[in-house]
Amino acid sequence: MTTISRAYLFLALSVLCYFTAAVLFFLQENILRSIPVNQITSFISRLYIPALLLVIVIVLFNIYTFLYLHAKGERSRCAEIFMRIASLTRYSFLLLIFLYTLFPFSWTKIYFARSHDSFPDATPFTFALQLLILCGTVFICLYCFDKLPLGIVNTIERAVSCFFSWRETRFIGALIFICMLATGLIAYVVLNHIPHVQDSIAQLFQAKIFKMGKLYAQLPPHKEFFDYTNIINDGKWYSQYPPGHSLLLMIGLFLGVPWLVNPLLGACSLLIFFLFLKTIYQDRQTPYVSTSLLLLSPFFLFMSSNHMNHSSTMFFILLFLYGYARLLSSQSSLYGVLAGVSLGYAITIRPLDAMSISIPFIGNLFFSAYHKRNIDIKKILNFFSGILLMIILLLLYNTVTNGNPFLFGYMKKYSTLGFLGGAQVGPSHTLKGGIVNTSNNLISLNQYLFEWPIPSLFFIFILFAIPVKKNRWDYLFLLASLMPIGGYFFYYYQDLCFGPRFYYCVTPFMIVLTARGFLSLPLWFEKKFFDRRRTEALLYLVLFLCFFYTFVFSLPSLIKKYSNDYWGVTDRIHNAVKEQGITNALIFIDVWYGNPTDGPNLIPYGSGFQFNSPDLNDDVIYAMDLRGKNRDLMDVFPGRNYYLCKFHKPMRDFTLIKLNALGNN
């Protein structure tokens, strides 16, 4: 096939894909009504497991053939079988896993949802549209690899060359400034500089306890009025979470800006990420592209703008990686201490994330030390001493708060850690639940990571699908991504709070692999007789257009979503109290909206609880409305003004009703 005919074939295929996608999009309501789509998609979803098993059977059969021929001494046929096994295994599993990150299984919709936002906004219909758009994009790129005008190629080459020639200090300085500006604005304006999620509200409460110089507070009078989610109040009053993140929020409280802690951590993460990549990669492109991708990720920007502990975990994991890379390449033993203390501190924030991510790197460290003999034993001792120091501090904290060094707050509150066979809330976690949770998170990561019109993980699959040279770090990053994903497979809970937050700690690895796949493509296409200059220019143009889509279409919808009293928590009640000049008051928050049958709904109470101090020495105190029991609490706080915050339909509307000393309005 000539170059011209090949190019126009790709153009025709791209037009066909885009046209089909457009028709399906505009006629989707009629299609869904006229065709038993649910039956078709249910049938397709049931084919996934048999297809996976079929691939495994074929691979095992080829392995058996290989071993049989090897025993008979037929070396040439053995080599042929081995190459067949390797190729079949790689491409089959990559394809099946890629589809797993896109296709929502029909049976997940009837699985128990532990969060009000567990399932991604994905259907088999959107899966079909996404595949058509992806195929159309691939075909139009293949066409442009031959036909992109040289004038456009030259312009893009000059822009890319200017980007990569930017002095490193100016480059990372500009990125840090943009990161601080963007995340600071999101934190203050979009998220109203308050925590919106029960986890972060509980950790901010713990930070207030630390600020008082204590590890726990005394129980409040009539503790049932202040019994908030993820707070332990069975003799001591404190958060169920490990202390690492709350200690950082405490610093923010001392400075009067706890909302600024995560934006600062996000900016510092960018810097450490860049320094880490500079240490392990010799080229200029990988650190520049990867750091830019991290900054431009909406997942990163919004997670770095809230109060949650995922941002601090990422920062200390990146600091561990930087110390780890310097440990391998430098003569100084201090980097071992830096790596160990950083990893240990990450364990004091999110133990599962930190420990699962560290497994491939610790394994590589032992391999380098005992097989390659190129690591000084002193560095290893310093590394593990740093980890041990932080773990000892964590165990001491557990002893003082939970009464047992190996008893974490989660288990003290719920009597279980919530892994396979157990659950802290709802029915026991099962293997089916693990498949559902992992599917939900991966589908969402494909969306939330970059918010592109094509799957965000596409270039990672490309990297491991095409025969380009991979280095040790590529495989370490892949394993470091898979370990937490595998760990959370066995964990009962899953939600999409600012995205698949349990996978947030692996985003730096996935972004590096994305950059590696993106940068590897031109060389591979050159071997397929495409023009390398056109290929490089077009890929950068596609990347620009994808992010143009992100910031023109996706970002405004995310801002609207997160600014609308996200996760049921608002600052409007507290602001209304200040605007109405209410002082010396006890305000009861309505927790019965919607008539919950299993007790009070604690989520709305977060709008008030987060403004309480642990000693309740506040001018305005927020408590739950326990109806007939309210008088008991009023007797403990005599001489105050009493109010009931009553919610209306819709729940954004509320009224502050003044009560008399008897609890009547």
C-alpha positions, 0 to 999 in steps of 0.5 A: 500500500502506498503512503498516499493510499494509506493516509487516505484510508486512515482519514476515511476510518477516522471520519467513520468513527467520528460520524458514528459517535456523533450519530450515536450521541444525538440519537442516544435516547431513541437508541436506548428506547428501541434496542434492549441495550441492557440485555446486550451490555449484560451479555457483553459484560458476562463475556469478560470473565470467560475471555480472561479465562480463555486467555489464561488457558491458552497461555497455560497450554503454550507453557505446557507445550514449551516445557514438553518441547524443551524436555525433548531438546527441540530448542528452535521450536522452544524459542518460537513457542516462548516468543508466542507466549510472551506476545500473546500474554502481553497483548491479551492481558493489556487489552483486557485490562484496558477494557476493564478500565473503561467498561462498566459491568452491568452487575455492578449497578446492583452491588451495595454502594457504601457511599452516595458517590461510588459509581462513576458516570459511565455506562456501556453507551458512553463506553462505546462513544469513548472507544469510537472517539479514541479510534477516530483520534488514533486514525486521524493522527495516523493520517496527519503523521503523513499529511500534517503541513510542514508550516504547522510542524515547524511552528510546533517544533519551535514552541516545543524547543522553546519549552524544553530550553527553558532554564530549570529554575525558571521552569519549576519556579513558574510551575510552583507559582501557578500551582500555589495560585490555582490551588489557593484560589480553589481552596479559598473560593471554590471550597470556601476554605473549609473541609467538606469530607467527614475524614478531613473534618475529623482530622481537623478536629484532631489538629485542634486537640494537638494545638491544645498540647494534648493527644486527646480531649476530655469527653463533652457533656452529653457526648451523644450531641457531639458524636460525629463521624470518624470521631472516637468518644468512648472515654477519650475524644479524638479522631480515629485516624493516625496522627501524621496529617493532623500534625500538619494541619496543626501548623496551619492552625497556629498560622491561622490558615489550615486551608493553605496546608494542602496547597503548600504540600501540592506545590512542594510535591511538584518541586520534589517530583521534578527533582526526583525525575531529574535524578533518575532520567538523563533526558530533559523531556521526561522531567519537563513533560511529567511535571507539567502533566502533574500540574495540569491534572485536575485530579491533582489540583483539586486534591491539593486544594482540600483538607484531606490527607491524600496530599500529605501522603503523596508529598512524603512518598515523593520525598521518600522517592527522592531520598531513595533515588539519591541513596542509590546514586550518591555516596552520602548516607544521609539520603537513607535517613531522608528516605526512611523518615519520609516513608515512615511519616507517610505510614503515620498518615496512610499506612496502607498506601505507604507500605504497599507503594514501598514494597517494589522499591524496598525489594529493589534496594535489597536486590541492589545491595545483595546481588549487585553489591553496589549499595553500602550497608550503612545506607540501608541501616540508615533507611530502616532506622528512619522508618523504625523511628517513625513507626515507634512514634506511631505505636506510642501514639496508638498506646496513649490513645487506643490503649494498645500499640498495635490497635489503630483507631479504625479498629477501635471504633469499628472492631475491624479494619474492613478488609475481605470478609469484614466491613466497618459499615454494611455487609461484609466485603467480598471478592465481587465487591473488590472487582466492583470497587476496582472497576469503579476506581479505574474507570474514574481514574481514566476520567479524573486524572486528566479529564481528556476526551480520550482515556487518561491511561491510554499512553500507559497501555501504549508504553507497555504495548509497543516494543520500546526500551523500558528501564528499571524505573518503568517497571518499578513505577508500574509495580508501585501503581499496582500494589495499592490497587491490589491492596484496596481490592481487599478493602471494603470501602470505595468512593469518588470523593474529588475522584478515586481518592484511594488511588491518588498516591499512585498518580505520580507514577501513572503520570511518569508512565504516561509521559514515557509512553507519549515520548516513546511513540515518535521513535516507534512510528519512525520504525513504521515508516512514518515521518518522525518530525510530523509524528512528534509535532502532531502528538504535542498538538493532540496533547495541547488540544486534550488539555484545551478540552480539559480547561474549557469544558471539564474544569468549569463543570468540576468547579460547579460541582465542588462549589455546590456544598460538596459532600453535603457540607457548607459554611453558609450556616456559620456565615448566617450566624455571623451575619445575624450577629448571633453570639453566646449561642448553642445551635442545634443542627437538624440531622433528621432531614429526609426522616432517616430510619437508622438514626440521625444523619451525621453528614449535615452536622459536619457543617457545624461540628467543624467550627467547635473547639475540643473544649467547647469553649466557643462563643457559638457551639454547634450540637446535633438536634436530638429533639426531646433530649435537647433540654438536657444539653441546654441545662449544661449551657445555661444563659445562652441563646438557643437556636435550631437550624432547620433544613427545608427542601431543597436541603440548601435552604435552612432557617435559624429558629430561636428557641426558649429555655424550654427548647420550644420556638 
